[in-house]
Amino acid sequence: MSTAILEAPTRKPHSADTALSYTDIEIFRYPDEVRDAFLTQGTGQSFLDGSHVTAQEIWHWVSEEGPRRYPNQFARGRVFGPSEDVWLLAGIKLLYLTTTLALRLSKATERGVPVVFVQGGQGHEPYYAAGGIPSRPAHVGNWSVNIEENLSKNEADTLRAEQRALCHNHLTVDACQTAGFGVIQAGRVPIPIVAPYLANRCSDIAYGTEAHRHGPVKVALNLVDLPVADQQDKSWAADYTAANLRTLVETIAGLSGKTVTDEDLWEEYRFHNEKRRLAREFAKLWWEAPQPPTNSQDRQSIQGLGNESHGDPVAAKQILEEALEEVRGRVARGERGFGVSKDPIRLFILGSCVGPNIKNTEANGAVVAGKDDGWSEIVHDVPESGTDPYLALATTILNYPYELPTEKRARWTSEQVKAARADAVLFMHQWGCNYQSSISRLVTDIVTEETGLPGTVLERSFNENPTGQEQFNTRMETFIEIVRNTKA
């Protein structure tokens, strides 16, 4: 299918109600007046390796080179594509960061930097401190797709589906972690080590890690075992986890060639704590604003930088700082995010590695105001000094709210739902996510009881399944209408 390059909707800064229309699959492009504003701002982007790109280079990528080389990443449609809030200038840098991830991972590998396969929803400090780059399943899958240039949206989706089918054949149809297993064992991406945290959030992590022992591509395996079920306050649990973390850092450092000192770890904690604090400030500002100052996509992506760095925490922190200042100005001026309806239904999403289609959600008069997964790692800072950096980190991750026993997790989530001023809660889980599906009803019941809000549980098939998407969107639309009627 050919892809036409069309302009994104032109608007004056901060108007919120321009209707969007799409003809087939288009390529996203910023209007010229946005270019002028972005270049006038003048700041470029710095990266972890000491490199820097100018504002002009960023603009050239998002407007010319990126869409030409990777049209699938710039495809624009009713339920996918870049954020339509073209006047959020920090969003331009975020789009640059996310759409260059595959290129940056490939270049880092060429320099001898090990890319480490991890899971979502975990802290990343020990990986970066040891000289590696943590990359979760979605990013590894996208890296595998985007090593090929000139793929259309349909071609990229087909490739993702083929990769998942390959994984199912070699692993199991019931495992959510199949994408990472397949692309690594097919040799599509050079992952030298699989080293996630084992935690409550996913039942397939240990199984998927061990499965690599039987694949044709041999990788190092280092599962960080975390005690569960009310063990977090026991000294043995912290000592045990600290020993696991020390082994993790030593293993990655053996691949990167870096000598890691205790001060390296403390400094990494300080840096990531700064990111977390910025993300918490952003969330508080967004939640307390009279109306949503950004759309759901930008709220989720920007706030998420408090934990997920897309391969570069230095760049992620800079984008967070700039986005916070922009959004603070919007709130002061009483502006509503682009595409967000007046008085939208505010949804809070529960569950791992999944969410509703946010463009479709907003088209139906709702907004995603928060999510427990990922936020759990942002609310806890790591101590920045002490006698043992491994013990300090172990104590912190053992107290991630999302990983606590189910009832404790649900009660923490209830407080976040209230802080977000949500109107309803929606527990979602992927097909094959055995742990989340088994606890979804218990968590939802506790949250709805403590908040008095309506809630439901929905299962979602994977993104590249068009039929599953349409079925899910229909159920989402029905739930939004129920909540709207409840509010009325």
Rosetta blueprint (number, residue, H / E / L):
1 M L
2 S L
3 T L
4 A E
5 I E
6 L L
7 E L
8 A L
9 P L
10 T L
11 R L
12 K L
13 P L
14 H L
15 S L
16 A L
17 D L
18 T L
19 A L
20 L L
21 S L
22 Y L
23 T L
24 D L
25 I L
26 E E
27 I E
28 F L
29 R L
30 Y L
31 P L
32 D H
33 E H
34 V H
35 R H
36 D H
37 A H
38 F H
39 L H
40 T H
41 Q H
42 G L
43 T L
44 G L
45 Q E
46 S E
47 F L
48 L L
49 D L
50 G L
51 S L
52 H E
53 V E
54 T L
55 A H
56 Q H
57 E H
58 I H
59 W H
60 H H
61 W H
62 V H
63 S H
64 E H
65 E H
66 G H
67 P H
68 R H
69 R H
70 Y L
71 P H
72 N H
73 Q H
74 F H
75 A E
76 R E
77 G E
78 R L
79 V L
80 F E
81 G L
82 P L
83 S L
84 E L
85 D L
86 V L
87 W L
88 L L
89 L H
90 A H
91 G H
92 I H
93 K H
94 L H
95 L H
96 Y H
97 L H
98 T H
99 T H
100 T L
101 L H
102 A H
103 L H
104 R H
105 L H
106 S H
107 K H
108 A H
109 T H
110 E H
111 R L
112 G L
113 V L
114 P L
115 V E
116 V E
117 F E
118 V L
119 Q L
120 G L
121 G L
122 Q L
123 G L
124 H L
125 E H
126 P H
127 Y H
128 Y H
129 A H
130 A L
131 G L
132 G L
133 I E
134 P E
135 S E
136 R L
137 P H
138 A H
139 H H
140 V H
141 G H
142 N H
143 W H
144 S H
145 V H
146 N H
147 I L
148 E L
149 E L
150 N L
151 L L
152 S L
153 K H
154 N H
155 E H
156 A H
157 D H
158 T H
159 L H
160 R H
161 A H
162 E H
163 Q H
164 R H
165 A H
166 L H
167 C H
168 H H
169 N H
170 H H
171 L L
172 T L
173 V L
174 D L
175 A L
176 C L
177 Q L
178 T H
179 A H
180 G H
181 F H
182 G H
183 V H
184 I H
185 Q H
186 A L
187 G L
188 R L
189 V L
190 P L
191 I L
192 P L
193 I E
194 V E
195 A L
196 P L
197 Y E
198 L E
199 A L
200 N L
201 R L
202 C L
203 S L
204 D L
205 I H
206 A H
207 Y H
208 G H
209 T H
210 E H
211 A H
212 H H
213 R H
214 H H
215 G L
216 P L
217 V L
218 K L
219 V L
220 A E
221 L E
222 N L
223 L L
224 V E
225 D E
226 L L
227 P L
228 V L
229 A L
230 D L
231 Q L
232 Q L
233 D L
234 K L
235 S H
236 W H
237 A H
238 A H
239 D H
240 Y H
241 T H
242 A H
243 A H
244 N H
245 L H
246 R H
247 T H
248 L H
249 V H
250 E H
251 T H
252 I H
253 A H
254 G H
255 L H
256 S H
257 G L
258 K L
259 T L
260 V L
261 T L
262 D H
263 E H
264 D H
265 L H
266 W H
267 E H
268 E H
269 Y H
270 R H
271 F H
272 H H
273 N H
274 E H
275 K H
276 R H
277 R H
278 L H
279 A H
280 R H
281 E H
282 F H
283 A H
284 K H
285 L H
286 W H
287 W H
288 E H
289 A L
290 P L
291 Q L
292 P L
293 P L
294 T L
295 N L
296 S H
297 Q H
298 D H
299 R H
300 Q H
301 S H
302 I H
303 Q H
304 G H
305 L L
306 G L
307 N L
308 E L
309 S L
310 H L
311 G L
312 D L
313 P H
314 V H
315 A H
316 A H
317 K H
318 Q H
319 I H
320 L H
321 E H
322 E H
323 A H
324 L H
325 E H
326 E H
327 V H
328 R H
329 G H
330 R H
331 V H
332 A H
333 R H
334 G L
335 E L
336 R L
337 G L
338 F L
339 G L
340 V L
341 S L
342 K L
343 D L
344 P L
345 I E
346 R E
347 L E
348 F E
349 I E
350 L E
351 G L
352 S L
353 C L
354 V L
355 G L
356 P L
357 N L
358 I H
359 K H
360 N H
361 T H
362 E H
363 A H
364 N L
365 G L
366 A E
367 V E
368 V E
369 A E
370 G E
371 K E
372 D L
373 D L
374 G L
375 W H
376 S H
377 E H
378 I H
379 V L
380 H L
381 D L
382 V L
383 P L
384 E L
385 S L
386 G L
387 T L
388 D L
389 P H
390 Y H
391 L H
392 A H
393 L H
394 A H
395 T H
396 T H
397 I H
398 L L
399 N L
400 Y L
401 P H
402 Y H
403 E H
404 L L
405 P L
406 T H
407 E H
408 K H
409 R H
410 A H
411 R H
412 W H
413 T H
414 S H
415 E H
416 Q H
417 V H
418 K H
419 A H
420 A L
421 R L
422 A L
423 D L
424 A E
425 V E
426 L E
427 F E
428 M E
429 H E
430 Q E
431 W L
432 G L
433 C L
434 N H
435 Y H
436 Q H
437 S H
438 S H
439 I H
440 S H
441 R H
442 L H
443 V H
444 T H
445 D H
446 I H
447 V H
448 T H
449 E H
450 E H
451 T H
452 G L
453 L L
454 P L
455 G E
456 T E
457 V E
458 L E
459 E E
460 R E
461 S L
462 F L
463 N L
464 E L
465 N L
466 P H
467 T H
468 G H
469 Q H
470 E H
471 Q H
472 F H
473 N H
474 T H
475 R H
476 M H
477 E H
478 T H
479 F H
480 I H
481 E H
482 I H
483 V H
484 R H
485 N H
486 T H
487 K H
488 A L
